[in-house]
Amino acid sequence: MSEGTRAPHRARKRFGQHFLEPVWADKLVRAMAPRCDEAIIEIGPGRGILTRRLAAIAPHVIGVELDRDLAAALRDESIPRLRVVESDFLKLTTPELAQAVADAGGAATVRVAGNLPYNVASPIMFRLIALYQDGLPLEDATLMLQREVADRLLADPGTKDYSLLTVLIRQGASVTRVLQLPPGAFRPPPKVHSTVVRLQFHAPDPAVRDQATFAAMTQAIFSRRRKTLANALLAYPPATGLARDGLLASLGIDPQRRPETLSLHELGRLADALPPPVL
């Protein structure tokens, strides 16, 4: 069946399903520019609008689909070069994904594409970074996100959108904006605008002494982002007994600054000077 004659699958609200329209799938594939020597993991292929286009170019596409009916429909269609994995992407382990890549031909480079449900977009991005750091050969991920989430990923220090998400994602990946999508790019149309971003994975930058300390400290001080940094550090229990003004001054950081103004590398220097979180 063609895309126009295939019986439509009703979007399921509990899965956050909004299916991409064909014209926008064409634009996304052009922007992604898949190559003929790489494997692509598609998170949530849905009805296969994007999947068919990717499989027409890339030699191996691995579609990870949570919805059993959609997974079955894709299998029944027998799209060449597509392997369907019926699973929650967040529950797949690094060895399982590595095996899926090996079974698909063992490409040296793996790229990711996905129209992510907005309610799990952040956990999926963190999972992708963890997979890269675990050794899965991920080059990049081209992801459709709610526009407000994309704005946070791209924010600069000192702006209203600069947040914990900005810091923790950008420590492990550079982020670029690729496309802006109106609600009409999807069926059913969501109530928000969307943005396609590209995450290019890299080694942690800043490379910190202890990742748990960096994450816990950043989360704590961003919970008091409008307070002075000396006061915001009180939200991180291991810092409560320290001479915070003196510590910050020794790092070349003004204690009167606000957490939202610190760059990633300033946050890294501060984390390296603090005790680890109490577990």
C-alpha positions in Angstrom: 0.0 0.0 0.0 1.1 3.6 -0.6 1.1 6.1 2.3 -2.1 7.5 1.0 -4.0 4.3 0.9 -2.8 2.6 4.1 -5.4 2.3 6.8 -4.7 5.0 9.4 -3.7 4.0 12.9 -5.5 6.1 15.5 -3.0 8.1 17.6 -2.8 6.9 21.2 -2.7 9.7 23.7 -1.0 7.6 26.4 1.9 7.1 24.0 2.0 10.8 23.1 1.6 9.9 19.4 1.6 12.7 16.7 2.5 11.4 13.3 4.7 13.4 10.9 3.2 14.4 7.6 5.0 13.2 4.4 6.1 16.6 3.2 7.8 17.3 6.5 9.3 13.8 6.5 11.0 14.7 3.2 12.4 17.9 4.7 13.7 16.1 7.7 15.5 13.4 5.6 17.1 16.1 3.4 18.3 17.9 6.6 19.6 14.7 8.1 21.3 13.6 4.9 21.7 9.9 5.8 24.6 8.1 4.1 24.8 4.7 2.5 27.4 3.4 4.9 25.6 3.9 8.3 23.0 2.3 10.5 20.1 4.4 11.7 18.1 3.8 14.9 14.7 5.4 14.6 13.0 5.9 18.0 9.2 5.5 17.5 8.8 4.9 13.8 5.0 5.0 14.2 3.4 4.6 10.8 6.7 4.5 9.0 6.5 7.9 7.3 10.1 8.7 8.0 11.2 5.1 8.2 10.5 4.3 4.5 12.5 7.3 3.5 15.5 6.4 5.7 15.4 2.8 4.6 15.5 3.9 0.9 19.0 5.4 1.6 20.6 3.9 4.6 21.6 0.2 4.4 20.2 -0.6 7.9 17.4 1.0 9.9 16.4 -0.3 13.3 13.0 0.9 14.3 12.3 0.8 18.1 8.5 0.9 18.5 6.6 0.7 21.8 3.1 0.4 20.3 2.6 -3.3 19.5 0.1 -2.7 16.7 2.4 -0.2 14.9 5.3 -2.6 15.3 3.3 -5.4 13.9 2.2 -3.3 10.9 5.7 -2.3 10.1 6.8 -5.9 10.2 4.0 -7.0 8.0 4.9 -4.4 5.5 8.4 -6.0 5.1 10.2 -2.7 4.4 13.6 -3.6 2.9 16.6 -3.0 5.2 14.3 -2.4 8.2 14.5 -4.4 11.5 11.7 -3.6 13.9 12.4 -3.9 17.7 9.2 -3.9 19.7 10.3 -2.3 23.0 10.4 0.8 25.1 13.7 2.5 24.0 14.4 3.6 27.6 14.5 0.0 28.7 16.9 -1.3 26.1 20.4 -1.9 27.4 23.6 -1.0 25.6 24.4 -4.6 24.8 20.9 -5.1 23.4 21.2 -2.1 21.1 24.8 -3.1 20.2 23.5 -6.5 19.2 20.7 -5.0 17.1 23.3 -2.9 15.3 25.5 -6.0 14.8 22.5 -8.0 13.5 21.7 -5.2 11.1 25.2 -5.4 9.6 27.5 -4.0 12.2 27.9 -0.5 10.8 30.8 1.5 12.3 28.7 4.6 12.5 25.2 4.8 14.1 22.9 7.7 13.8 19.6 8.3 15.6 16.3 9.8 14.4 13.1 10.3 16.3 9.8 12.1 16.6 9.9 11.9 20.4 6.8 12.0 22.6 7.2 15.2 24.5 6.7 13.6 27.9 9.8 11.4 27.6 12.0 13.6 25.4 14.4 14.5 28.2 14.9 11.0 29.5 15.6 9.8 26.0 18.2 12.4 25.4 20.0 11.5 28.6 19.8 7.9 27.6 21.4 8.6 24.3 24.3 10.3 26.0 24.7 7.4 28.4 24.7 5.0 25.4 27.4 7.0 23.7 29.5 7.0 26.9 28.9 3.3 27.2 30.6 2.7 23.9 27.7 2.5 21.4 29.2 4.2 18.2 26.6 7.0 18.0 27.5 9.9 15.8 24.5 12.2 16.2 20.7 12.2 16.9 18.2 14.2 14.9 15.2 14.7 17.1 11.8 16.4 17.0 11.1 18.2 20.3 8.7 20.7 21.7 10.0 24.1 20.7 10.3 25.2 24.4 12.5 22.2 25.1 14.7 23.0 22.1 15.0 26.6 23.3 16.3 25.3 26.6 18.9 23.1 25.0 20.2 26.0 22.9 20.1 28.7 25.6 23.1 30.8 26.7 24.1 31.5 30.3 22.1 34.3 31.9 19.0 33.8 29.7 15.6 32.7 31.0 15.8 29.4 29.1 19.3 28.4 30.5 18.5 25.5 32.8 19.6 22.2 34.4 18.6 20.5 31.1 20.9 22.9 29.1 23.9 22.1 31.3 23.5 18.3 31.5 22.7 17.7 27.9 25.4 20.1 26.5 28.0 18.5 28.7 27.7 15.4 26.6 26.5 16.8 23.2 26.6 19.9 21.1 23.2 21.0 19.9 22.1 22.8 16.7 18.7 23.8 15.5 17.7 22.1 12.2 14.1 22.9 11.4 11.0 24.6 12.9 7.8 22.7 12.5 4.2 24.1 12.9 1.5 22.0 14.6 0.1 21.2 11.1 3.3 19.2 10.4 1.7 16.4 12.4 -1.5 14.4 12.6 -3.2 14.9 14.9 -1.7 18.4 15.3 -0.2 19.0 18.8 -1.1 22.1 20.7 2.5 23.3 20.6 5.1 24.1 17.9 8.1 21.8 17.4 11.7 22.1 16.6 14.1 19.6 15.1 17.5 19.6 16.7 20.7 17.7 16.1 22.7 16.4 19.0 26.3 15.6 18.2 27.8 13.4 20.9 31.2 14.0 22.4 33.2 13.1 25.5 32.1 15.0 28.7 33.0 18.7 28.4 33.8 19.8 31.0 35.3 16.6 32.2 34.6 16.6 35.9 36.2 14.7 38.8 32.8 13.1 39.7 29.8 13.2 37.5 27.4 12.6 40.4 28.7 15.6 42.2 28.4 17.8 39.1 24.8 16.7 38.4 23.7 16.9 42.1 25.3 20.3 42.6 23.9 21.8 39.4 20.4 20.5 40.2 20.6 22.0 43.7 21.8 25.5 42.7 19.4 25.7 39.7 16.5 25.1 42.2 17.6 28.6 43.5 18.7 30.1 40.3 17.6 33.6 41.2 19.5 33.7 44.5 23.2 34.6 44.9 25.5 31.7 44.3 26.7 31.7 47.9 23.1 31.3 49.1 22.1 28.9 46.3 24.9 26.5 47.4 22.9 26.0 50.6 20.6 23.8 48.6 23.5 21.4 48.1 24.0 19.8 51.6 27.7 19.0 51.4 28.4 22.7 50.9 26.5 24.0 53.9 29.5 23.7 56.3 32.0 25.3 53.9 33.2 28.9 53.7 31.3 29.4 50.5 32.3 33.0 49.7 36.0 32.1 50.1 35.7 29.0 48.1 34.0 30.8 45.2 36.5 33.6 45.3 39.4 31.1 45.2 37.8 29.8 41.9 37.5 33.2 40.4 33.7 33.2 40.7 31.9 36.2 42.3 29.8 34.9 45.2 27.1 37.5 44.3 26.5 36.0 40.9 23.4 33.9 40.2 23.6 30.2 39.3 21.9 30.9 35.9 24.9 33.0 34.8 27.6 30.3 35.2 29.0 28.7 32.1 29.4 24.9 31.9 33.1 25.1 32.7 32.6 27.4 35.7 30.0 24.8 37.0 32.6 22.1 36.4 35.3 23.9 38.4 32.9 24.5 41.2 31.8 20.9 41.3 35.4 19.7 41.4 35.9 21.8 44.5 33.0 20.4 46.4 32.5 17.2 48.4 30.4 14.5 46.7 26.6 14.2 47.5 25.6 12.1 50.5 24.0 8.9 49.3 
